[in-house]
Amino acid sequence: MNNKIPKTGLSQEELFNEMDNSMLSDIDWKSGKTFGAVYYPGEKYSKAISNAYTKFMHENAFDPQLFSSILTMENEVVQQTASLFCSRKKVFGNITSGGTESIFLSVLSARNWSLKHKNIKKPEIILSSSAHPAFLKAMNFLNVKPIIIPTKKDFHLDFGAFEKSINNNTILIIGSAPAYPTGMMDPIDKLSKLALENNLLLHVDACIGGFLLSHLKKCNYEIPVFDFGLDGVSSLSVDLHKYAYAPKGSSVLLYRNDELRKQQFSVYPNWEGGIYGSTSFLGTKPGGIVAATWFALNHIGEDGYLELTQKTMSATKIIYDFIKKSEELNIIGNPIMSLLAFTSKIYNIYHIADELSHLGWYIGRLQNPRGIHLVVSQIHADGAAEKFIVDLQSVLISMKRFKIKNQISNAADSVAISALKKTGYNRIKKTILDKSNSNKKSKKRLIYDLKSDLKFEESDDLFRSILSRYY
Ligand SMILES: Cc1ncc(COP(=O)(O)O)c(C=O)c1O
């Protein structure tokens, strides 16, 4: 590692070579090896979008009076996005740096609005256990109490428990369209009625799904209404760095009215440095991302998005059909789009996940229930979905062939884990941290097994330490 800035700058050639070399050890995402984290529109669009980014790379989108070009683009992106979610009404919004910032601001707005208009000083928000952790993160920062309602046995949001949890401190209820873990839609229509009946705000987290769902509707898929067409929806977040294929750092947060949006703004009219005002969490805001997002929407266009949507769904179908037909695997829940979760009644699903990781696939792991999680996108339509099911099949065959051997090895692992558990938390932590440094094929399933018996504070400390190890 070079720990000092070189005295004399290195040549472009040298640095690009170094970057290319370091990328050789990265996952091969361009051939669709990542199920999540990367959303790539393909060479056809990518180069032009990156040119748009660099064109505005040095401009600052913080001050609306500074670059009218960027202001126009931001307003167009917001209105073009809004047109997918509310044909009838004008809504208000801004570009943010991603789903987490949009969610943070929706919580901030609800908190400030409820203090101003309802004098609620100890705010609570009701959300399902399937809602994205960005909400808990926001509530932690903003001192709002989360009321987490576990999903029902069939993985649906527990509407009855939502109703029962409402009290005088409730400011906001949350629904996902769809929820990340199972890709299932929450009943936004029922939540909307509940919000109206109880004079509450309702945020729809359409971060991952909103853009794709609105295009699926245009492809005649049956998609329940989840947007401002429902009178109780007060805000909605949709990430454009996911299925709108903008570069990373792009989301839109929309509100039903301007009074709600104003609550996310930060203004300090008396600051010594001058009158300060910002629309979102960021101060300096990259002009490049506004430009690249605007360019992506307008360059890919509706026809392009419909094509990318169809590619996404055809790749999803290949994987979904394979799992559905398999006697060893089961789809979890009832996914509405391209998020798939599955488990196995026969094998340890985390063992399957580890084997797939060893074959170079980046996949998610679900807890409660234990499962594998895939985010399928257009990148998987050019052969990756087929390759994935070939690899999945070969993992299943080897699981069957080596069932006894695996059982013995899993039993040995269990004995080792039980022994380690007896040594106490500090020893467990040291062992895991040492292992996370080794180059050996990792068995992530053991971490999940070990974690199951840790106290909350211990897991919390362990995963903070693991994160810290990387930087
Ligand atoms: C439903 C949902 N909400 C919010 C987020 C957070 O988005 P980001 O990672 O862009 O902050 C995600 C990310 O996958 C998501 O799936």
Ligand as a Chemical Component Dictionary entry (heavy atoms), coordinates in Angstrom:
data_LIG
# 
_chem_comp.id                   LIG 
_chem_comp.type                 NON-POLYMER 
_chem_comp.pdbx_formal_charge   0 
_chem_comp.three_letter_code    LIG 
# 
loop_
_chem_comp_atom.comp_id 
_chem_comp_atom.atom_id 
_chem_comp_atom.alt_atom_id 
_chem_comp_atom.type_symbol 
_chem_comp_atom.charge 
_chem_comp_atom.model_Cartn_x 
_chem_comp_atom.model_Cartn_y 
_chem_comp_atom.model_Cartn_z 
_chem_comp_atom.pdbx_ordinal 
LIG C1 C1 C 0 -36.130 -1.526 -0.215 1  
LIG C2 C2 C 0 -34.841 -0.779 -0.044 2  
LIG N1 N1 N 0 -34.829 0.400  0.600  3  
LIG C3 C3 C 0 -33.701 1.096  0.785  4  
LIG C4 C4 C 0 -32.496 0.648  0.314  5  
LIG C5 C5 C 0 -31.231 1.427  0.604  6  
LIG O1 O1 O 0 -30.706 1.952  -0.565 7  
LIG P1 P1 P 0 -29.183 2.463  -0.679 8  
LIG O2 O2 O 0 -28.337 1.236  -0.540 9  
LIG O3 O3 O 0 -29.152 3.081  -2.031 10 
LIG O4 O4 O 0 -28.919 3.434  0.394  11 
LIG C6 C6 C 0 -32.457 -0.574 -0.376 12 
LIG C7 C7 C 0 -31.195 -1.102 -0.895 13 
LIG O5 O5 O 0 -31.126 -2.174 -1.443 14 
LIG C8 C8 C 0 -33.654 -1.304 -0.564 15 
LIG O6 O6 O 0 -33.676 -2.492 -1.183 16 
# 
loop_
_chem_comp_bond.comp_id 
_chem_comp_bond.atom_id_1 
_chem_comp_bond.atom_id_2 
_chem_comp_bond.value_order 
_chem_comp_bond.pdbx_ordinal 
LIG C1 C2 SING 1  
LIG C2 N1 SING 2  
LIG C2 C8 DOUB 3  
LIG N1 C3 DOUB 4  
LIG C3 C4 SING 5  
LIG C4 C5 SING 6  
LIG C4 C6 DOUB 7  
LIG C5 O1 SING 8  
LIG O1 P1 SING 9  
LIG P1 O2 DOUB 10 
LIG P1 O3 SING 11 
LIG P1 O4 SING 12 
LIG C6 C7 SING 13 
LIG C6 C8 SING 14 
LIG C7 O5 DOUB 15 
LIG C8 O6 SING 16 
# 
